[in-house]
Amino acid sequence: MDRIEALISELTLEEKVSILSGSTAWHTTAVPRLNIPRVKMTDGPIGARGDSVSGATSACFPSASCLSSSWDKEIVEDVARAIGIEAKSKDADVLLGPTINLHRHPIGGRHFECYSEDPILTGELASSYVKGIQSVGVSACLKHFIGNDTEYQRHFVSSNIDERTLRELYLLPFEMGVKAGSLSVMSAYNQLNNIYCSSHGDILNKILKEEWNFPGYVVSDWGAAQDTIGNANGGLDCEMPGPARSWGENLVKAVNDGKVVEEVVDDKVRRILRVADFTGRLDKPEEKPEESNNLKEDQILIRKAGSEGMVLLKNNRVLPLQKEKITKLAVIGPNALKGQYLGGGSASLNPHYVVHPLEGFTENLK
């Protein structure tokens, strides 16, 4: 019997169920009796934010839509590796990214977090991101599975997608990311064909876990887990944020009533412990304070990645600016004083520093 199976065999049902729900906004629940640690997650995908409470700052990398405009898998992998290193400085095991939904809806409010409307480009870059993050012992988390194209009524809307479109467009980037080794997947808020994604057994159990042989765990988007039995039997493994809402005592009762078999709970625990084993948390359960590491190599990489992602449609011999020939330069618009360097939501963080456009021009054209 291997280590994880030995731990599962010693857990009570109540302890098993406790592991499946968060203890805080970002941690799973520990079982001190068996030295089973909490797994810590941190938001991405443009940087490792941490718990948003410690006050620690983070490197702010270009958005996914910018990175994808470079068509450069190596840069994406380099960026992901750097974010993975910073995730470790935030004592995190799982980076909640990349976001690989497609640009398919005109009011998709989180398109800036996603790479492209094209599934091949998205899948290739997602694979590079997964490899980069996981090369430093931090699990990637592919999100949001699946069809999460609009923020309008995101807790209620159903993305109704036929089988071929689902396979060839929506599922393909996730399949590529899973086969690149991702150890976590986040279920989406929305419904797929009128079934909530956190309870969608055909997608989570049959396709993700059985067909693609996904070994890791499925975590709910924050607040998306609403159905005790449906989520449990439908393939969800971890309910976030904590404390337990739909699971906890409700799931213990469902198992005791025969509505969820205990082996299903065991499999969920097994998947979470696999991630804890991969990141080294199982061997070193002690938790550390978050750090702010403003690294020169990150600054250089951010500048390179951002410039590679810029797309110039036309240039009448104006760029690059030649300092010695400039006598006047107009910088127009409110974003000159305060540039929009973040899109908000889970792709937001407290940056080490920010250089706004007018400030940058002024400093460099002295």
C-alpha positions as CSV (number, residue, x, y, z in Angstrom):
1,M,0.0,0.0,0.0
2,D,1.5,3.3,-1.0
3,R,1.6,6.4,1.2
4,I,-1.6,8.1,0.0
5,E,-3.6,4.9,0.2
6,A,-2.3,4.3,3.7
7,L,-3.4,7.7,4.8
8,I,-6.9,7.3,3.3
9,S,-7.3,3.9,5.1
10,E,-6.7,5.7,8.4
11,L,-9.1,8.6,7.9
12,T,-12.6,8.6,9.3
13,L,-15.4,9.5,7.0
14,E,-15.7,12.9,8.7
15,E,-12.0,13.6,8.2
16,K,-12.2,12.6,4.6
17,V,-15.1,14.9,4.0
18,S,-13.4,17.8,5.8
19,I,-10.5,17.6,3.3
20,L,-12.8,18.2,0.4
21,S,-13.9,21.7,1.6
22,G,-11.9,24.8,2.3
23,S,-10.9,25.9,5.8
24,T,-10.3,29.5,4.5
25,A,-10.7,31.3,1.3
26,W,-7.5,29.8,-0.1
27,H,-6.7,26.6,1.9
28,T,-8.2,23.1,2.0
29,T,-8.6,21.5,5.4
30,A,-5.8,19.8,7.3
31,V,-6.0,16.6,9.4
32,P,-3.4,17.2,12.1
33,R,-3.9,13.7,13.6
34,L,-2.3,12.2,10.5
35,N,-0.1,15.2,9.7
36,I,-2.1,15.8,6.5
37,P,-1.5,19.4,5.5
38,R,-3.7,22.1,4.0
39,V,-3.2,22.8,0.3
40,K,-3.0,26.5,-0.5
41,M,-4.3,28.0,-3.7
42,T,-3.6,31.5,-5.1
43,D,-5.2,33.4,-7.8
44,G,-3.6,33.9,-11.2
45,P,-3.1,34.0,-14.1
46,I,-1.0,37.3,-14.5
47,G,0.9,36.7,-11.2
48,A,0.7,35.0,-7.9
49,R,-1.5,37.3,-5.7
50,G,-1.3,35.4,-2.5
51,D,-4.1,35.6,0.1
52,S,-4.8,39.3,-0.4
53,V,-4.5,39.8,3.3
54,S,-0.8,39.6,4.0
55,G,-0.1,42.8,2.1
56,A,2.6,41.1,0.1
57,T,3.2,42.5,-3.4
58,S,3.6,40.5,-6.6
59,A,5.1,40.9,-10.1
60,C,2.4,41.9,-12.6
61,F,2.9,40.1,-15.9
62,P,1.1,40.9,-19.2
63,S,-2.4,39.6,-19.6
64,A,-3.0,36.4,-21.5
65,S,-4.5,38.3,-24.5
66,C,-1.2,40.2,-24.8
67,L,0.9,37.1,-24.4
68,S,-1.1,35.2,-27.1
69,S,-0.5,38.0,-29.6
70,S,3.2,37.1,-29.5
71,W,2.4,33.5,-30.6
72,D,5.5,32.6,-28.6
73,K,5.3,29.4,-26.6
74,E,8.7,29.9,-25.0
75,I,7.9,33.3,-23.6
76,V,4.6,31.9,-22.1
77,E,6.5,29.1,-20.5
78,D,9.1,31.5,-19.1
79,V,6.4,33.7,-17.7
80,A,4.6,30.7,-16.2
81,R,7.9,29.5,-14.6
82,A,8.5,32.9,-13.1
83,I,4.9,33.0,-11.7
84,G,5.4,29.6,-10.3
85,I,8.5,30.7,-8.4
86,E,6.5,33.6,-7.1
87,A,3.6,31.3,-6.1
88,K,6.1,29.4,-4.0
89,S,7.1,32.7,-2.3
90,K,3.5,33.0,-1.4
91,D,3.6,29.5,0.1
92,A,1.1,28.3,-2.5
93,D,0.7,24.8,-4.0
94,V,-1.7,25.6,-6.8
95,L,-1.8,28.6,-9.1
96,L,-5.3,29.2,-10.4
97,G,-4.5,29.6,-14.0
98,P,-4.2,29.6,-17.0
99,T,-7.6,30.9,-18.0
100,I,-8.3,29.2,-21.3
101,N,-11.9,29.9,-22.2
102,L,-12.3,31.2,-25.7
103,H,-13.2,34.7,-26.9
104,R,-16.6,33.6,-28.1
105,H,-19.0,36.1,-26.7
106,P,-19.1,39.9,-27.3
107,I,-19.8,40.6,-23.6
108,G,-17.3,38.1,-22.2
109,G,-16.0,40.4,-19.4
110,R,-12.9,38.3,-18.7
111,H,-11.6,37.9,-22.3
112,F,-8.4,39.7,-21.2
113,E,-7.6,36.7,-19.0
114,C,-7.9,34.3,-21.9
115,Y,-5.6,33.7,-24.8
116,S,-7.6,33.7,-28.0
117,E,-10.8,32.8,-29.9
118,D,-8.7,30.0,-31.5
119,P,-8.6,26.6,-29.7
120,I,-5.3,25.5,-31.2
121,L,-3.4,28.6,-30.2
122,T,-5.1,28.6,-26.8
123,G,-4.2,24.9,-26.2
124,E,-0.6,25.3,-27.3
125,L,-0.1,28.3,-25.0
126,A,-2.0,26.6,-22.1
127,S,0.3,23.6,-22.5
128,S,3.4,25.9,-22.3
129,Y,2.0,27.6,-19.2
130,V,1.3,24.3,-17.5
131,K,4.8,23.1,-18.2
132,G,6.3,26.3,-16.9
133,I,4.3,26.4,-13.7
134,Q,4.8,22.8,-12.9
135,S,8.5,22.8,-13.6
136,V,9.0,24.5,-10.2
137,G,6.7,22.2,-8.3
138,V,3.5,24.3,-8.3
139,S,0.3,22.8,-9.8
140,A,-1.4,24.6,-12.6
141,C,-5.2,24.9,-12.6
142,L,-7.0,25.0,-16.0
143,K,-10.1,27.2,-15.8
144,H,-13.0,27.6,-16.2
145,F,-14.4,24.1,-17.3
146,I,-16.4,24.6,-19.5
147,G,-18.1,27.1,-21.8
148,N,-17.6,30.1,-19.4
149,D,-18.0,32.8,-22.1
150,T,-20.0,35.5,-20.4
151,E,-20.1,37.2,-17.0
152,Y,-23.8,38.2,-17.3
153,Q,-25.8,36.0,-14.9
154,R,-22.8,33.7,-14.7
155,H,-24.4,31.7,-11.8
156,F,-27.5,30.9,-13.9
157,V,-26.7,31.0,-17.6
158,S,-26.5,27.8,-19.7
159,S,-24.0,27.5,-22.5
160,N,-25.8,25.2,-24.9
161,I,-23.2,23.7,-27.2
162,D,-23.6,20.8,-29.6
163,E,-21.2,17.8,-29.4
164,R,-18.9,18.6,-32.3
165,T,-18.5,22.3,-31.3
166,L,-17.9,21.3,-27.7
167,R,-15.2,18.8,-28.8
168,E,-13.4,20.8,-31.5
169,L,-13.5,24.2,-29.8
170,Y,-14.3,24.3,-26.1
171,L,-12.8,21.0,-24.9
172,L,-9.7,20.9,-27.0
173,P,-7.6,23.5,-25.1
174,F,-8.4,21.8,-21.8
175,E,-7.6,18.4,-23.3
176,M,-4.2,19.8,-24.4
177,G,-3.6,21.3,-21.0
178,V,-4.4,18.1,-19.2
179,K,-2.2,16.1,-21.4
180,A,0.6,18.6,-20.8
181,G,0.3,17.5,-17.1
182,S,-2.0,19.9,-15.3
183,L,-2.9,18.6,-11.9
184,S,-5.9,20.8,-11.2
185,V,-9.0,21.9,-13.1
186,M,-11.6,24.5,-12.0
187,S,-15.3,23.9,-12.8
188,A,-17.2,26.9,-14.1
189,Y,-20.1,28.8,-12.6
190,N,-22.4,28.3,-15.6
191,Q,-24.4,25.4,-16.8
192,L,-23.5,23.3,-19.9
193,N,-26.6,22.2,-21.7
194,N,-28.7,23.0,-18.6
195,I,-26.5,21.0,-16.2
196,Y,-24.2,22.9,-13.8
197,C,-20.6,22.4,-14.6
198,S,-19.7,21.4,-11.0
199,S,-22.2,18.5,-11.3
200,H,-21.7,17.6,-14.9
201,G,-20.7,13.9,-14.7
202,D,-20.4,13.5,-18.5
203,I,-17.8,16.2,-18.6
204,L,-16.0,15.8,-15.3
205,N,-16.1,12.0,-14.8
206,K,-16.4,10.5,-18.3
207,I,-14.3,12.9,-20.3
208,L,-11.9,14.6,-17.9
209,K,-11.2,11.7,-15.5
210,E,-11.8,8.6,-17.6
211,E,-11.2,9.5,-21.2
212,W,-8.3,11.9,-20.5
213,N,-7.0,10.0,-17.5
214,F,-6.8,13.2,-15.4
215,P,-5.1,12.3,-12.1
216,G,-5.6,15.6,-10.2
217,Y,-8.5,17.3,-8.5
218,V,-11.4,19.4,-9.7
219,V,-12.0,22.5,-7.6
220,S,-15.1,24.6,-7.9
221,D,-15.0,28.2,-8.9
222,W,-15.4,30.2,-5.7
223,G,-19.0,29.9,-4.6
224,A,-20.0,27.7,-7.6
225,A,-20.6,24.5,-5.5
226,Q,-24.2,24.5,-4.6
227,D,-25.4,20.9,-4.8
228,T,-24.4,18.4,-2.2
229,I,-25.2,15.1,-3.9
230,G,-25.0,16.4,-7.5
231,N,-21.5,17.9,-7.0
232,A,-20.3,14.7,-5.2
233,N,-21.5,12.2,-7.8
234,G,-20.9,14.6,-10.7
235,G,-17.1,14.8,-10.4
236,L,-16.3,17.8,-8.2
237,D,-13.5,17.1,-5.7
238,C,-13.0,20.3,-3.8
239,E,-15.5,22.9,-2.6
240,M,-14.2,26.4,-2.3
241,P,-14.0,28.8,-0.6
242,G,-14.2,27.6,3.0
243,P,-15.7,26.8,5.3
244,A,-17.9,24.0,4.0
245,R,-21.3,25.0,2.6
246,S,-22.8,22.3,0.4
247,W,-20.6,19.6,1.7
248,G,-19.3,19.1,5.3
249,E,-22.0,17.6,7.5
250,N,-24.3,17.5,4.4
251,L,-22.0,15.2,2.6
252,V,-21.4,13.0,5.6
253,K,-25.2,12.5,5.9
254,A,-25.4,11.8,2.1
255,V,-22.8,9.0,2.5
256,N,-24.5,7.6,5.5
257,D,-27.9,7.7,3.7
258,G,-26.4,5.7,0.8
259,K,-26.8,8.6,-1.7
260,V,-23.0,9.0,-2.2
261,V,-20.7,5.9,-1.8
262,E,-17.7,6.3,0.4
263,E,-15.4,5.2,-2.4
264,V,-16.3,8.4,-4.3
265,V,-15.2,10.4,-1.3
266,D,-12.0,8.4,-1.1
267,D,-11.2,9.2,-4.8
268,K,-11.6,12.9,-4.1
269,V,-9.2,12.8,-1.1
270,R,-6.8,10.7,-3.2
271,R,-6.7,13.4,-5.9
272,I,-6.1,16.3,-3.5
273,L,-3.3,14.3,-1.7
274,R,-1.7,13.6,-5.1
275,V,-1.3,17.4,-5.6
276,A,0.0,17.8,-2.1
277,D,2.5,15.1,-2.8
278,F,3.6,16.7,-6.1
279,T,4.2,20.1,-4.6
280,G,6.1,18.7,-1.6
281,R,3.5,19.9,0.9
282,L,2.9,16.3,2.1
283,D,6.5,16.1,3.2
284,K,6.7,19.6,4.5
285,P,3.3,20.6,5.9
286,E,4.5,23.6,7.8
287,E,3.2,26.9,6.5
288,K,5.3,30.0,5.8
289,P,4.5,33.7,5.6
290,E,4.1,35.3,2.2
291,E,7.0,37.2,0.8
292,S,7.4,40.2,-1.6
293,N,10.3,39.4,-4.0
294,N,10.8,42.2,-6.6
295,L,13.2,40.3,-8.9
296,K,15.3,42.0,-11.6
297,E,14.9,39.0,-13.8
298,D,11.1,39.3,-13.6
299,Q,11.2,43.0,-14.5
300,I,13.2,42.1,-17.7
301,L,10.9,39.3,-18.6
302,I,7.8,41.4,-18.1
303,R,9.1,44.1,-20.4
304,K,10.1,41.5,-23.0
305,A,6.8,39.6,-22.9
306,G,4.8,42.9,-23.0
307,S,6.7,44.3,-26.0
308,E,6.5,41.0,-27.9
309,G,2.7,41.0,-27.4
310,M,2.2,44.5,-28.8
311,V,0.7,44.6,-32.3
312,L,1.5,47.6,-34.4
313,L,-1.0,48.0,-37.3
314,K,0.8,50.9,-39.0
315,N,4.0,52.9,-38.6
316,N,4.7,56.0,-40.7
317,R,8.4,56.1,-39.6
318,V,7.3,57.4,-36.2
319,L,8.4,54.5,-34.0
320,P,10.7,53.8,-32.4
321,L,10.8,57.3,-30.9
322,Q,14.1,59.1,-31.5
323,K,14.7,61.2,-28.4
324,E,17.1,63.6,-30.2
325,K,14.5,64.5,-32.8
326,I,11.5,65.2,-30.4
327,T,10.7,68.8,-29.6
328,K,7.1,68.3,-28.5
329,L,5.1,65.2,-27.6
330,A,1.4,65.1,-26.8
331,V,0.2,62.3,-24.5
332,I,-3.6,62.3,-24.7
333,G,-6.3,60.8,-22.6
334,P,-7.1,60.0,-18.9
335,N,-5.1,56.7,-19.1
336,A,-1.9,58.7,-19.5
337,L,-2.0,59.6,-15.9
338,K,-3.3,56.3,-14.6
339,G,-2.8,53.4,-17.0
340,Q,-5.0,50.3,-17.0
341,Y,-2.5,47.7,-16.0
342,L,-5.0,45.2,-14.5
343,G,-8.3,43.8,-15.7
344,G,-9.7,43.1,-12.2
345,G,-11.3,40.0,-10.7
346,S,-9.0,37.1,-10.1
347,A,-6.5,38.6,-12.5
348,S,-5.7,41.4,-10.1
349,L,-2.9,41.8,-7.6
350,N,-0.9,44.3,-5.5
351,P,2.0,45.0,-7.8
352,H,5.5,45.7,-6.6
353,Y,5.4,49.0,-8.5
354,V,3.6,50.7,-11.5
355,V,5.0,53.1,-14.1
356,H,2.1,54.9,-15.7
357,P,2.4,56.2,-19.4
358,L,3.0,59.9,-18.8
359,E,5.5,59.1,-16.0
360,G,7.3,56.7,-18.3
361,F,7.5,59.2,-21.1
362,T,8.7,61.9,-18.8
363,E,11.4,59.8,-17.3
364,N,12.7,58.5,-20.5
365,L,12.7,61.7,-22.6
366,K,14.5,63.9,-20.1
